[in-house]
Amino acid sequence: MNFILLGSVALIPVVLGLTIAVNDKGELSKKLCLLMILISMWQLDISVLYAGQFLNEKIIESLFRLFRAGSIFLGPAIFIISQFVYNKVRNEQHDLLKYIYNKYVLGLFFCYSLFLYIVGWTNKGLLGLEVVRGLSIPHYYPMYGEWGSLFTINLILIVLNVLLLTYLSIVARSIEGYPLSIGLPLSFLLLCIIGLISITDKVPLYVSSMNSILITILISTIYFQMHTKMIGVMNTKLEEQQTFLKKVIDHNPSFIYVKNDKGQVVLANKAFLNFYNVTMDEVYGLTEDSLDIPDNDLKRHQEQDQFVIEQGKEIILEEDVMINCNNETKIVEITKVPITKKSTRHILCVVNDITQRKENEKILIQSEKLNVVGELAAGVAHEIRNPLTTLKGFTQIMKCAEPEKYKGYLDLMSNEIERINSVAGELLTISKPMDVPYTNVDVDRILQDVKSLLDTNAILNNIQINIVKTEDDFICSGNTNQLKQVFINLIKNSIEAKPKDGKVHVILERKDTRIHISIIDLGKGISKERIKKIGEPFYTTKEKGTGLGLMVCFKIIKDHKGKVEFQSELGEGTTVEIQLPVAQA
């Protein structure tokens, strides 16, 4: 009966080990499962010593030698767990432990255990069994040979290893996300102490076995507590990550929202909610027809959503319009991406506001048109004014030669010539800016918009635009579109100059009551003679230019009570400095 009872109890560690392995697929769980199997084998080699009523002595001795592997290979198993913990807490403070916890030491430990197991099958390790009676239940007890002390050394090595594991467990407790319980190595230590006591025969083997099983149950309990704590840490981290992701989405200036396969909004960020002036609770479950979207746009959106749901493909709407209940209109670019949640397909919508970009593009187009008109005006003026000069000269000669004979005709001709000359002058000034109202504008913001506008053109020319500012307050009184026109013309000129370092530098500084904007390139440069004529009508350093662009720039800056200065050397590059007065408080 004792054999059956102890044998049944010896299976408890295996059951607990397999439970741990099935419950958690982690590395530590697999190692603890192996440890539990070895503890079961250890307890089985004790239980067979009580099998005298069922088996003969020869079979009992063979089974004892076989199951002896449990207690012998317990050392490498605990070493593997210690090495796993060491890899988790490894840093410069524990650098010396790398000489212990490595594959070479593990190999030596395993070889020693294997050697010890082989010795256990010889008379040098185990002479045989003897019957023990007295106060304890009659059972067999092993008689160790001349190398029997090797088994004691093995247990001592295991104890030392467990002490190191205890130290590493204390260190691991301070590591966030790795709550290793100190009770785990202490349970191992109690297990080793019981093993040492059992060798001395001071405690009956069945008592030692029962205590070992209880400690095994304690190990499992501690592990599950540790596992529960680790799950709590992971849940906390998951909640923190969800909170962080929500903040990232909410602080994104783009409109981000998710719709289910029925077109209902199930998630939206603050930018989207603020634009439509609703809360998440109010918009949850609503479709787009509840957001005052025009019927034509609504039908188009529904067709697009259906395509994304059915085809599972991403679509990009390069230009669309969003209007809220306050009639605020935004030109947007919409990306719709299919995502799956619990086998149900949803649509992630990312809406980028491109209203400002479109306005910048209009300004750029206007600037290009101005150049075209300037070229036309210069050409027309040149072609008209040359013959006009000749006609006017001959008309004056005729007036002097025969003033009375053709006076009426000559006066009419002179007036018409002057009128044509005036029209030619108007063509030349057609690009001059109109009177516009001034407001407080942010020069830095304007420069950033211009950079965004010209980045594509710069990249095509392998040029990089860098903006450097010394502070944040660059407010002046002016007109945003006119200042953009100036910066576009000047930065485009720098890009076309092909800087040697591939960069156009824009430096924004504030000096007393003036804002200084320096546009610097290391291009081909301009001669001193030409610099003196820059800004004059029809004067240009470009082969196909008209000079009207810089003339307009000078005029705009002058109207803003500022000034433009050019500094340049041939082959060294050009610096354009613009000064604007700071807006009055």
C-alpha positions in Angstrom: 0.0 0.0 0.0 2.9 2.4 0.8 4.3 1.8 -2.6 1.0 2.5 -4.4 0.4 5.6 -2.3 3.9 7.0 -2.8 3.8 6.1 -6.5 0.5 7.9 -7.0 1.7 10.9 -5.1 4.9 11.0 -7.1 2.8 11.7 -10.3 1.6 15.0 -8.8 4.6 17.0 -10.0 4.2 15.7 -13.6 0.5 16.7 -13.6 1.4 20.2 -12.2 4.3 20.6 -14.7 2.1 19.7 -17.7 -0.6 22.1 -16.4 2.0 24.9 -16.2 3.2 24.1 -19.8 -0.3 24.0 -21.2 -1.4 27.1 -19.4 1.6 29.2 -20.5 3.7 28.7 -23.6 6.5 30.8 -22.3 10.2 29.7 -22.0 10.1 29.7 -18.2 7.0 27.4 -18.2 8.8 24.8 -20.4 11.8 24.8 -18.1 9.6 24.4 -14.9 7.7 21.5 -16.6 11.0 19.7 -17.2 12.0 20.3 -13.5 8.6 18.9 -12.4 9.2 15.7 -14.4 12.6 15.2 -12.9 11.1 15.7 -9.4 8.5 13.0 -10.2 11.3 10.7 -11.2 13.1 11.5 -8.0 10.0 10.6 -6.0 9.5 7.4 -8.0 12.9 6.2 -7.1 11.9 6.6 -3.4 8.5 4.9 -3.9 10.0 1.8 -5.5 12.0 1.2 -2.3 8.7 0.4 -0.6 7.6 -2.1 -3.3 9.0 -5.2 -1.5 5.5 -6.7 -1.4 5.0 -6.5 -5.2 8.5 -6.8 -6.8 11.6 -8.8 -6.1 14.8 -7.0 -4.9 16.6 -7.2 -8.3 13.7 -5.4 -10.1 13.5 -2.8 -7.3 17.2 -2.2 -7.6 17.0 -1.7 -11.4 14.1 0.7 -11.1 15.8 2.6 -8.4 18.9 3.0 -10.6 16.7 4.1 -13.5 14.6 6.7 -11.7 17.8 8.0 -10.0 18.1 10.2 -13.1 15.5 12.5 -11.5 17.7 13.6 -8.6 20.9 13.6 -10.6 19.7 15.7 -13.5 17.9 18.1 -11.2 21.1 20.2 -11.1 21.3 21.0 -14.9 17.5 21.7 -14.9 17.9 24.3 -12.1 21.0 25.7 -13.9 18.9 26.2 -17.1 16.3 28.1 -15.1 19.1 30.2 -13.4 20.6 30.9 -16.8 17.2 32.0 -18.2 16.8 34.5 -15.3 20.4 35.7 -15.7 19.7 36.6 -19.3 16.7 38.7 -18.2 18.7 40.7 -15.6 22.1 40.8 -17.3 23.9 44.1 -17.2 27.4 45.5 -16.2 26.8 44.9 -12.5 26.5 41.2 -13.0 29.2 40.9 -15.7 31.2 38.3 -13.7 28.2 35.9 -13.8 28.7 35.5 -17.5 31.6 33.2 -16.7 29.2 30.9 -14.9 26.0 31.2 -16.9 27.1 30.1 -20.4 26.8 27.1 -22.6 30.2 25.7 -21.6 29.5 25.5 -17.9 26.1 24.1 -18.7 27.8 21.4 -20.8 30.2 20.5 -18.0 27.3 20.4 -15.5 25.4 18.1 -17.8 28.4 15.9 -18.5 29.1 15.5 -14.7 25.4 14.5 -14.1 25.6 12.0 -17.0 28.8 10.6 -15.6 27.2 10.3 -12.2 24.1 8.6 -13.6 26.4 6.0 -15.3 28.4 5.5 -12.1 25.0 4.8 -10.4 24.7 1.7 -12.5 28.0 0.3 -11.2 29.1 -1.0 -7.8 31.3 2.0 -7.3 28.3 4.2 -7.2 25.7 1.8 -5.7 26.5 -1.6 -4.1 22.9 -2.7 -3.7 19.9 -2.4 -1.4 19.4 -3.3 2.3 16.2 -3.7 4.3 15.5 -1.1 6.9 13.1 -1.9 9.7 12.9 -0.3 13.2 10.4 2.5 13.8 9.9 3.4 10.2 7.9 1.3 7.7 10.0 -1.6 6.4 11.7 -0.7 3.1 14.8 -0.9 1.1 17.7 1.6 1.5 20.5 2.1 -1.0 24.0 1.1 0.0 26.4 3.5 -1.8 29.8 2.4 -3.1 33.2 4.0 -2.8 32.2 6.9 -5.2 28.9 7.5 -3.3 30.2 10.9 -2.1 29.8 12.1 -5.7 26.0 12.2 -5.2 26.5 14.4 -2.1 28.7 16.8 -4.2 26.0 16.9 -6.8 23.5 18.0 -4.2 25.9 20.7 -2.9 26.4 22.0 -6.4 22.6 22.2 -6.8 22.4 24.1 -3.5 25.0 26.7 -4.7 23.2 27.1 -7.9 19.9 27.7 -6.1 21.6 30.3 -3.9 22.7 32.2 -7.1 19.2 31.8 -8.5 17.9 33.4 -5.2 20.2 36.4 -5.8 19.1 36.7 -9.4 15.4 36.5 -8.4 15.9 39.4 -6.0 17.4 41.5 -8.8 14.7 40.4 -11.2 12.0 41.8 -8.9 13.2 45.3 -9.6 12.8 44.9 -13.4 9.6 46.3 -14.7 7.4 43.7 -16.4 9.3 40.7 -14.9 7.9 40.0 -11.4 9.9 36.8 -10.5 8.9 35.6 -7.1 11.6 35.0 -4.5 9.6 32.1 -3.2 10.5 30.1 -6.3 14.2 29.6 -5.6 13.5 29.3 -1.9 11.3 26.3 -2.7 14.1 24.8 -4.7 16.4 25.3 -1.7 14.0 23.5 0.6 13.8 20.7 -1.9 17.7 20.4 -1.8 17.8 20.4 2.0 15.3 17.5 2.1 17.4 15.7 -0.4 20.5 16.1 1.8 18.6 15.0 4.9 17.3 11.9 3.1 20.8 10.8 2.4 21.6 10.6 6.1 18.6 8.4 6.9 17.7 10.6 9.8 14.2 11.1 8.3 12.1 8.3 6.9 12.2 8.2 3.2 8.4 8.4 2.9 8.3 11.5 5.0 11.0 13.1 2.8 9.0 12.1 -0.2 5.7 13.6 1.1 7.6 16.8 2.0 9.0 17.0 -1.5 5.6 16.7 -3.0 4.3 19.5 -0.7 7.1 21.7 -1.8 6.3 20.9 -5.4 2.8 22.0 -4.9 4.2 25.1 -3.3 6.4 25.8 -6.4 3.4 25.5 -8.6 1.3 27.8 -6.4 4.1 30.4 -6.4 4.5 30.1 -10.2 0.8 30.6 -10.8 0.8 33.6 -8.5 3.8 35.0 -10.3 2.1 34.3 -13.6 -1.1 36.1 -12.5 1.0 39.1 -11.4 2.8 39.1 -14.8 -0.6 39.0 -16.6 -1.6 42.0 -14.4 1.6 43.9 -15.4 1.0 43.0 -19.1 -2.6 44.3 -18.8 -1.4 47.5 -17.2 1.1 48.0 -20.1 -1.6 47.2 -22.6 -3.9 49.8 -21.0 -1.0 52.3 -21.0 -0.3 51.5 -24.7 -4.0 52.0 -25.6 -4.1 55.3 -23.7 -0.9 56.4 -25.5 -2.3 55.3 -28.9 -5.5 57.2 -28.2 -3.5 60.3 -27.4 -1.4 59.9 -30.6 -4.6 59.6 -32.7 -6.4 62.5 -30.8 -3.4 64.8 -31.3 -3.1 64.1 -35.0 -4.2 67.1 -37.0 -5.7 64.8 -39.7 -9.2 63.6 -39.3 -9.1 59.9 -38.4 -12.3 57.8 -38.0 -13.4 54.2 -38.5 -16.6 52.9 -40.0 -18.0 49.4 -39.8 -19.5 47.5 -42.8 -22.8 49.3 -42.3 -21.2 52.7 -42.7 -21.6 53.6 -39.0 -18.9 55.6 -37.2 -17.3 53.5 -34.4 -14.2 55.5 -33.7 -13.1 59.1 -34.3 -10.3 61.4 -33.1 -10.7 64.9 -31.7 -9.9 66.7 -35.0 -12.9 65.0 -36.6 -15.2 65.5 -33.6 -14.2 69.2 -33.3 -14.8 69.9 -37.0 -18.4 68.5 -36.8 -18.8 69.9 -33.3 -20.0 66.5 -31.8 -18.8 64.1 -29.0 -17.8 60.5 -29.5 -21.0 59.4 -27.7 -23.1 61.5 -30.1 -21.4 60.3 -33.3 -21.0 56.6 -32.3 -23.2 54.4 -34.5 -24.2 57.3 -36.8 -23.8 57.2 -40.6 -22.5 60.1 -42.7 -26.0 61.2 -43.7 -26.3 62.4 -40.1 -23.4 64.8 -40.5 -25.0 67.2 -43.0 -23.0 65.9 -45.9 -24.4 66.9 -49.3 -26.4 64.2 -51.1 -24.1 64.0 -54.1 -21.0 63.5 -51.9 -22.9 61.1 -49.6 -23.8 58.8 -52.5 -20.2 58.9 -53.8 -18.8 58.1 -50.4 -21.2 55.1 -50.0 -20.0 53.7 -53.4 -16.4 54.1 -52.3 -17.0 52.5 -49.0 -18.8 49.6 -50.7 -15.8 49.1 -53.0 -13.3 49.1 -50.0 -15.5 46.6 -48.1 -16.1 44.2 -51.0 -12.7 44.4 -52.7 -10.6 44.8 -49.6 -8.4 47.4 -51.4 -7.2 50.8 -50.3 -8.3 53.9 -52.2 -7.1 57.4 -52.2 -9.2 60.4 -53.0 -6.7 63.1 -54.0 -9.2 66.0 -53.7 -12.5 66.1 -51.9 -14.6 68.6 -49.9 -15.8 68.5 -46.3 -18.5 70.9 -45.1 -19.7 71.1 -41.5 -22.9 72.6 -40.1 -21.3 76.0 -39.8 -20.6 75.9 -43.6 -16.9 75.7 -42.9 -15.4 74.2 -46.0 -12.1 72.2 -46.2 -10.4 70.8 -49.3 -9.2 67.4 -48.2 -7.3 64.3 -49.3 -9.0 61.0 -48.1 -7.3 57.6 -47.7 -9.7 54.7 -47.0 -8.0 51.5 -45.8 -9.8 48.2 -45.2 -9.1 46.7 -41.7 -10.6 43.5 -40.1 -11.9 43.2 -36.6 -13.3 39.8 -35.4 -13.8 38.7 -39.0 -15.8 41.9 -39.7 -14.3 44.4 -42.2 -14.1 48.0 -41.2 -12.9 51.1 -43.0 -10.1 53.3 -41.6 -10.5 56.8 -43.0 -7.5 59.2 -42.8 -8.4 62.8 -44.0 -5.7 65.3 -44.6 -6.5 69.0 -44.8 -5.0 70.3 -48.1 -6.8 73.6 -48.1 -3.7 75.6 -47.5 -1.8 73.6 -50.0 -4.3 74.3 -52.7 -4.2 78.0 -51.8 -0.4 77.9 -52.1 -0.7 76.2 -55.5 -3.0 79.0 -56.6 -0.4 81.6 -55.6 2.3 79.6 -57.4 0.1 79.5 -60.6 -0.5 83.2 -60.3 3.2 83.8 -60.0 3.8 81.7 -63.1 1.1 83.6 -64.9 2.7 86.9 -63.8 5.9 85.8 -65.4 4.1 84.9 -68.6 2.3 88.2 -68.7 5.6 89.9 -67.9 7.3 88.3 -70.9 4.3 89.2 -73.1 4.3 92.7 -71.9 8.1 93.1 -72.4 7.8 91.7 -75.9 4.8 93.8 -76.9 6.3 97.0 -75.4 9.6 96.4 -77.2 7.9 95.7 -80.5 5.5 98.7 -80.2 7.8 101.4 -78.7 10.5 101.1 -81.3 8.3 102.0 -84.3 6.4 104.5 -82.2 9.6 106.4 -81.6 10.2 106.6 -85.3 6.7 107.7 -86.1 6.8 110.3 -83.3 10.1 111.8 -84.6 8.8 112.1 -88.2 5.6 113.7 -86.9 7.6 116.4 -85.1 9.6 117.0 -88.3 6.5 117.4 -90.4 5.1 119.9 -87.8 8.1 122.0 -88.0 8.4 121.9 -91.8 4.8 122.7 -92.7 2.9 123.5 -89.5 -0.2 124.8 -91.1 -0.7 122.5 -94.0 -1.2 119.2 -92.0 -1.7 120.6 -88.5 -5.0 118.8 -87.9 -3.8 115.5 -89.1 -0.5 115.8 -87.3 -2.1 116.6 -84.0 -4.4 113.6 -84.4 -1.5 111.4 -85.2 0.5 112.6 -82.2 -2.4 112.0 -79.8 -2.9 108.5 -81.1 0.8 107.8 -80.8 0.8 109.0 -77.2 -2.3 106.8 -76.6 -0.5 103.7 -78.0 2.6 104.6 -75.9 0.4 104.8 -72.8 -1.1 101.3 -73.6 2.4 99.9 -73.9 3.2 101.4 -70.5 0.1 99.8 -69.0 1.2 96.5 -70.3 4.5 96.8 -68.5 2.8 97.6 -65.2 0.1 95.0 -65.5 1.9 92.8 -62.9 2.0 95.5 -60.3 0.1 94.5 -57.1 -3.3 96.0 -56.3 -3.9 97.8 -53.0 -4.8 95.2 -50.4 -5.5 95.4 -46.7 -2.8 94.5 -44.3 -3.1 92.3 -41.1 -0.7 90.9 -38.6 0.9 87.9 -40.3 3.5 85.3 -39.1 6.5 85.4 -41.4 7.7 82.0 -40.1 4.4 80.4 -41.0 4.5 81.9 -44.5 8.0 80.6 -45.0 7.0 77.2 -43.9 4.1 77.2 -46.4 6.4 78.4 -49.2 8.9 75.6 -48.3 6.1 73.0 -48.5 5.1 74.5 -51.8 8.5 74.4 -53.4 9.9 71.2 -51.8 8.8 69.1 -54.8 10.5 71.5 -57.3 13.6 71.6 -55.0 13.8 67.8 -54.8 13.6 67.5 -58.6 16.7 69.7 -58.7 18.4 67.8 -55.9 18.1 70.8 -53.6 17.2 70.9 -50.0 15.5 74.0 -48.4 16.6 74.6 -44.8 14.8 77.1 -42.6 16.6 78.2 -39.4 15.0 80.6 -36.9 16.5 82.1 -33.7 13.1 82.5 -31.8 9.4 82.1 -32.4 7.9 85.7 -32.6 8.1 86.9 -36.2 4.8 88.9 -36.6 4.7 91.8 -39.0 1.9 93.9 -40.6 1.4 92.8 -44.2 -0.4 90.7 -46.7 0.2 87.0 -46.7 -0.3 86.4 -50.4 2.0 89.2 -51.4 4.8 88.1 -49.0 4.4 84.5 -50.3 4.8 85.9 -53.8 8.1 87.5 -52.8 9.5 84.5 -51.0 8.4 82.1 -53.8 10.3 84.3 -56.4 13.4 84.6 -54.4 13.7 81.0 -53.2 12.9 79.8 -56.7 15.8 81.9 -58.0 18.1 80.3 -55.4 17.0 76.8 -56.5 17.6 77.7 -60.1 21.1 79.0 -59.2 22.1 75.3 -58.5 23.9 75.7 -55.1 27.1 73.7 -54.9 26.2 72.2 -51.5 22.7 71.3 -52.8 21.0 73.5 -50.1 19.1 76.8 -49.9 19.4 78.3 -46.5 16.7 80.6 -45.1 17.6 82.3 -41.8 15.0 84.1 -39.9 16.1 86.6 -37.2 14.7 89.4 -35.2 16.9 92.5 -34.6 15.3 95.2 -32.4 12.2 96.3 -34.3 13.1 94.6 -37.6 12.6 91.1 -38.9 15.5 89.9 -41.1 15.0 87.1 -43.6 18.2 85.9 -45.3 18.0 83.6 -48.3 21.4 82.1 -49.0 22.6 79.9 -51.8 26.1 78.8 -52.9 25.3 79.0 -56.6 27.0 80.7 -59.5 26.6 84.2 -58.0 26.1 87.7 -59.6 28.6 90.3 -60.6 28.8 93.6 -58.8 27.8 95.5 -61.9 24.6 93.4 -62.3 23.7 93.7 -58.6 23.4 97.5 -59.0 20.7 97.0 -61.6 18.7 94.3 -59.9 15.1 95.5 -59.3 15.0 97.8 -62.3 12.2 97.1 -64.8 13.0 94.6 -67.5 16.5 93.9 -66.0 17.3 90.3 -65.3 20.3 88.0 -64.9 18.3 85.1 -66.5 18.7 84.2 -70.1 14.9 84.1 -70.6 13.8 86.4 -67.8 12.0 89.8 -68.0 13.1 91.4 -64.7 9.4 91.9 -63.8 9.5 89.2 -61.0 12.2 91.0 -58.9 10.7 94.4 -59.8 7.4 93.2 -58.2 9.3 91.8 -55.2 11.0 95.2 -54.6 7.7 97.0 -55.0 5.9 94.7 -52.5 8.6 95.0 -49.8 8.7 98.7 -50.3 4.9 98.9 -49.8 5.5 96.9 -46.5 7.9 99.6 -45.4 10.8 97.2 -45.7 13.8 96.8 -47.9 15.7 94.2 -50.0 19.4 93.9 -50.3 21.5 91.6 -52.5 25.0 90.5 -51.7 26.8 88.2 -54.2 30.2 87.2 -55.7 30.7 85.3 -58.9 31.2 81.6 -58.2 30.6 82.0 -54.4 26.8 82.4 -54.2 24.2 85.0 -53.4 22.6 86.3 -50.2 19.2 88.1 -50.3 18.3 89.9 -47.1 14.8 91.2 -46.6 13.9 93.5 -43.7 10.4 94.0 -42.5 9.1 96.1 -39.5 7.8 94.2 -36.5 4.0 94.6 -36.1 3.0 97.2 -33.5 1.5 95.8 -30.3 
